[in-house]
Amino acid sequence: MKNNLPEVWLRGPLDNVPTLLQPVAHALLQAREELNELMHDFPDDKLWLSVAAMASPGFHLQHLTGVLDRLLTYARGELLSDEQLRYLQSEGKDQSRSVEQLVDSFKKQVDIALAQITSTDETILTNVRGVGRAQIPSTVIGLLTHSAEHTMRHLGQLIVTVAVLRQQ
Protein backbone atom coordinates (compact mmCIF):
# COMPACT_ATOMS: atom_id res chain seq x y z
CA MET A 1 0.00 0.00 0.00
CA LYS A 2 3.07 2.26 0.05
CA ASN A 3 2.57 5.39 -2.03
CA ASN A 4 5.56 5.98 -4.34
CA LEU A 5 4.53 9.50 -5.33
CA PRO A 6 6.56 12.49 -4.13
CA GLU A 7 5.13 14.33 -1.13
CA VAL A 8 2.03 16.34 -2.00
CA TRP A 9 3.78 19.71 -1.90
CA LEU A 10 6.21 18.47 -4.59
CA ARG A 11 3.41 17.48 -6.98
CA GLY A 12 2.71 21.07 -7.97
CA PRO A 13 -0.04 23.59 -7.36
CA LEU A 14 -3.53 22.38 -6.61
CA ASP A 15 -6.29 23.53 -8.93
CA ASN A 16 -8.54 26.28 -7.58
CA VAL A 17 -6.61 26.67 -4.31
CA PRO A 18 -5.54 30.28 -3.66
CA THR A 19 -1.77 30.69 -3.97
CA LEU A 20 -1.23 31.74 -0.36
CA LEU A 21 -3.20 28.72 0.89
CA GLN A 22 -1.42 26.09 -1.23
CA PRO A 23 0.84 25.05 1.70
CA VAL A 24 -2.19 24.53 3.95
CA ALA A 25 -3.94 22.38 1.36
CA HIS A 26 -0.74 20.43 0.63
CA ALA A 27 -0.21 19.67 4.33
CA LEU A 28 -3.80 18.49 4.84
CA LEU A 29 -3.65 16.25 1.77
CA GLN A 30 -0.29 14.86 2.93
CA ALA A 31 -1.74 14.15 6.36
CA ARG A 32 -4.73 12.37 4.84
CA GLU A 33 -2.52 10.17 2.67
CA GLU A 34 -0.16 9.29 5.50
CA LEU A 35 -2.96 8.62 7.97
CA ASN A 36 -4.79 6.40 5.52
CA GLU A 37 -1.64 4.36 4.90
CA LEU A 38 -0.69 4.28 8.59
CA MET A 39 -4.05 3.02 9.79
CA HIS A 40 -4.50 0.41 7.04
CA ASP A 41 -5.10 -2.92 8.79
CA PHE A 42 -4.61 -1.41 12.27
CA PRO A 43 -6.61 -3.61 14.65
CA ASP A 44 -9.66 -2.18 16.37
CA ASP A 45 -8.65 -3.90 19.61
CA LYS A 46 -5.58 -1.64 19.87
CA LEU A 47 -7.42 1.58 19.01
CA TRP A 48 -7.81 2.74 22.62
CA LEU A 49 -4.52 1.50 24.03
CA SER A 50 -1.98 4.07 25.12
CA VAL A 51 1.78 3.98 25.23
CA ALA A 52 3.69 5.52 28.17
CA ALA A 53 0.51 7.27 29.36
CA MET A 54 0.25 9.12 26.02
CA ALA A 55 -2.96 9.54 24.02
CA SER A 56 -4.38 6.50 22.25
CA PRO A 57 -4.69 6.21 18.46
CA GLY A 58 -8.47 6.54 18.87
CA PHE A 59 -8.08 9.86 20.67
CA HIS A 60 -5.75 11.20 17.99
CA LEU A 61 -8.14 10.16 15.22
CA GLN A 62 -11.10 11.81 16.95
CA HIS A 63 -9.08 14.92 17.79
CA LEU A 64 -7.68 15.31 14.27
CA THR A 65 -11.22 15.42 12.90
CA GLY A 66 -12.67 17.58 15.65
CA VAL A 67 -9.97 20.22 15.85
CA LEU A 68 -9.92 20.64 12.09
CA ASP A 69 -13.67 21.22 12.16
CA ARG A 70 -13.37 23.71 15.02
CA LEU A 71 -10.52 25.72 13.47
CA LEU A 72 -12.41 25.97 10.17
CA THR A 73 -15.46 27.22 12.06
CA TYR A 74 -13.41 29.97 13.71
CA ALA A 75 -11.83 30.85 10.34
CA ARG A 76 -15.35 31.44 8.99
CA GLY A 77 -15.97 33.81 11.89
CA GLU A 78 -18.48 31.50 13.57
CA LEU A 79 -18.87 30.20 17.09
CA LEU A 80 -18.89 26.49 17.82
CA SER A 81 -22.26 24.77 17.74
CA ASP A 82 -23.63 22.66 20.56
CA GLU A 83 -22.87 19.59 18.44
CA GLN A 84 -19.22 20.64 18.06
CA LEU A 85 -18.93 21.24 21.80
CA ARG A 86 -20.40 17.77 22.49
CA TYR A 87 -17.92 16.23 20.04
CA LEU A 88 -15.06 18.04 21.80
CA GLN A 89 -16.17 16.64 25.15
CA SER A 90 -16.41 13.12 23.70
CA GLU A 91 -12.89 13.03 22.21
CA GLY A 92 -11.12 10.07 23.76
CA LYS A 93 -14.24 8.98 25.64
CA ASP A 94 -16.58 7.80 22.88
CA GLN A 95 -15.01 4.47 21.96
CA SER A 96 -17.89 3.19 19.85
CA ARG A 97 -16.34 3.69 16.40
CA SER A 98 -13.95 1.48 14.48
CA VAL A 99 -10.59 2.43 12.98
CA GLU A 100 -12.21 2.51 9.54
CA GLN A 101 -15.01 4.81 10.72
CA LEU A 102 -12.59 7.21 12.42
CA VAL A 103 -10.29 7.30 9.38
CA ASP A 104 -13.29 7.94 7.10
CA SER A 105 -14.42 10.80 9.34
CA PHE A 106 -11.01 12.41 9.10
CA LYS A 107 -10.87 12.00 5.32
CA LYS A 108 -14.29 13.65 5.01
CA GLN A 109 -13.21 16.50 7.27
CA VAL A 110 -10.16 17.09 5.06
CA ASP A 111 -12.49 17.28 2.05
CA ILE A 112 -14.59 19.87 3.88
CA ALA A 113 -11.44 21.81 4.76
CA LEU A 114 -10.25 21.77 1.16
CA ALA A 115 -13.62 23.05 -0.05
CA GLN A 116 -13.43 25.91 2.45
CA ILE A 117 -9.81 26.69 1.54
CA THR A 118 -10.67 26.67 -2.15
CA SER A 119 -13.49 29.14 -1.62
CA THR A 120 -11.49 31.45 0.68
CA ASP A 121 -10.84 34.88 -0.81
CA GLU A 122 -7.18 35.79 -0.32
CA THR A 123 -8.17 39.38 0.49
CA ILE A 124 -9.66 38.26 3.84
CA LEU A 125 -6.66 36.27 5.04
CA THR A 126 -5.57 38.97 7.51
CA ASN A 127 -9.09 39.55 8.84
CA VAL A 128 -9.35 39.02 12.57
CA ARG A 129 -11.27 36.01 13.86
CA GLY A 130 -12.01 35.12 17.47
CA VAL A 131 -11.02 31.75 18.91
CA GLY A 132 -12.88 29.98 21.69
CA ARG A 133 -15.27 31.34 24.26
CA ALA A 134 -12.82 34.11 25.11
CA GLN A 135 -12.64 35.07 21.41
CA ILE A 136 -8.86 35.31 21.49
CA PRO A 137 -7.88 37.18 18.32
CA SER A 138 -6.30 35.35 15.42
CA THR A 139 -6.62 35.77 11.65
CA VAL A 140 -8.10 33.70 8.87
CA ILE A 141 -4.64 32.73 7.62
CA GLY A 142 -3.48 32.06 11.18
CA LEU A 143 -6.36 29.66 11.78
CA LEU A 144 -5.98 27.90 8.45
CA THR A 145 -2.22 27.57 8.92
CA HIS A 146 -2.70 26.28 12.44
CA SER A 147 -5.21 23.73 11.16
CA ALA A 148 -2.46 22.24 8.98
CA GLU A 149 0.24 22.55 11.65
CA HIS A 150 -1.92 21.02 14.37
CA THR A 151 -2.99 18.20 12.06
CA MET A 152 0.62 17.33 11.26
CA ARG A 153 1.61 17.52 14.94
CA HIS A 154 -1.03 14.99 15.96
CA LEU A 155 -0.28 12.82 12.93
CA GLY A 156 3.34 12.65 14.10
CA GLN A 157 2.24 11.56 17.54
CA LEU A 158 -0.13 9.01 16.00
CA ILE A 159 2.66 7.60 13.83
CA VAL A 160 4.83 6.90 16.87
CA THR A 161 2.00 5.47 18.96
CA VAL A 162 0.82 3.17 16.18
CA ALA A 163 4.37 1.97 15.48
CA VAL A 164 4.83 0.99 19.13
CA LEU A 165 1.42 -0.66 19.38
CA ARG A 166 2.02 -2.67 16.20
CA GLN A 167 5.12 -4.16 17.92
CA GLN A 168 3.13 -5.29 20.96
Disulfide bonds with the S-S distance in Angstrom:
none
